[in-house]
Amino acid sequence: MHFTLRIDGTAAHITVHGEIDFTTLPILRAAAAGLPPHVTELVWDLHDARFMDVAGLHLLFEPPSPQGPPRKTTVTNLAPQPLRLLLLAAEVNPALELAQLLPDTFPDTLLDD
């Protein structure tokens, strides 16, 4: 697994290439933690992440560090397996704010199932 990082103004885009699991979780957490303080939005692009286990849920839903700046986190380009995992997690735990994690352009019909 590796990732690419692109910063556009106050938005950072991290594209994951490979699986998200407990082996890769520390690397991805460090990438997010190392973002400059002016970044207020973090977009996880999972186009090339075809598999994600519960470690991905930890990555996407963990609360922001009190020492870091507040950031809006979203995820985009979900492959079928990571999307299914997110939908199952939200079904099991409705307190997860899945609607806030997914971009506004995401089909609402998937959230209604």
C-alpha positions in Angstrom: 0.0 0.0 0.0 1.1 3.5 -0.7 -0.8 6.8 -1.0 -0.5 10.1 -2.8 -1.2 13.5 -1.2 -2.4 16.6 -3.0 -3.1 19.9 -1.2 -5.4 22.4 -2.9 -5.7 25.5 -0.7 -7.3 24.4 2.5 -8.3 20.9 1.2 -6.0 17.8 1.3 -6.7 14.8 -0.9 -5.2 11.5 0.1 -5.5 8.8 -2.5 -4.9 5.3 -1.1 -3.4 2.7 -3.4 -3.9 -0.7 -2.0 -5.7 -2.3 1.0 -6.6 -0.5 4.2 -6.0 -2.8 7.2 -4.3 -2.7 10.6 -0.9 -2.9 8.9 -1.5 0.2 6.8 -3.5 2.1 9.4 -0.6 3.8 11.2 0.8 5.0 7.9 -2.5 6.6 6.9 -3.0 8.1 10.3 0.4 9.6 10.2 -0.3 11.1 6.8 -3.5 12.8 8.1 -1.8 13.9 11.3 1.1 15.5 9.3 -1.1 17.8 7.3 -0.4 21.5 7.6 -2.6 23.4 10.1 -4.3 25.5 7.4 -5.9 22.3 6.0 -9.6 22.3 7.1 -10.9 19.6 4.8 -9.5 16.1 4.3 -10.8 14.0 1.4 -9.9 10.3 1.4 -10.0 9.1 -2.2 -10.5 5.3 -2.2 -10.6 4.6 -5.9 -7.6 2.3 -5.7 -8.5 0.9 -2.3 -10.4 -2.2 -3.3 -10.4 -3.8 0.2 -10.9 -2.2 3.6 -11.4 -3.9 6.9 -12.5 -2.5 10.3 -9.2 -0.5 10.3 -10.7 1.7 7.6 -13.7 2.4 9.9 -11.3 3.5 12.6 -9.5 5.7 10.1 -12.6 7.4 8.7 -14.6 7.7 11.9 -12.0 8.5 14.6 -12.5 11.9 16.3 -10.1 14.6 15.5 -7.2 15.2 17.8 -7.8 18.0 20.3 -4.3 19.3 19.5 -5.0 19.5 15.8 -7.1 21.9 13.8 -10.8 21.0 13.2 -11.2 19.3 9.9 -14.1 18.1 7.8 -13.5 14.6 6.6 -15.1 13.1 3.5 -14.6 10.0 1.4 -15.0 9.6 -2.3 -14.6 7.1 -5.2 -15.6 4.1 -3.0 -15.1 0.7 -4.5 -17.9 -1.8 -3.9 -16.3 -3.6 -0.9 -15.4 -0.5 1.1 -18.8 1.0 0.4 -20.5 -2.2 1.6 -18.5 -2.1 4.8 -19.4 1.5 5.4 -23.1 0.8 4.8 -23.0 -2.3 7.1 -21.3 -0.2 9.8 -23.9 2.5 9.6 -26.7 -0.2 9.8 -25.2 -1.8 12.9 -24.4 1.6 14.5 -26.8 4.3 13.3 -24.9 6.8 15.4 -22.1 6.8 12.8 -22.5 9.9 10.7 -22.2 8.3 7.4 -24.1 11.1 5.6 -21.5 13.6 6.7 -18.6 11.4 5.6 -19.9 11.0 2.1 -19.8 13.9 -0.4 -23.0 15.7 -1.3 -23.0 14.1 -4.7 -23.3 10.6 -3.3 -26.6 9.0 -4.2 -28.9 9.3 -1.2 -30.7 6.1 -2.3 -27.8 4.0 -1.0 -28.2 5.6 2.4 -31.9 4.7 2.6 -31.5 1.0 2.2 
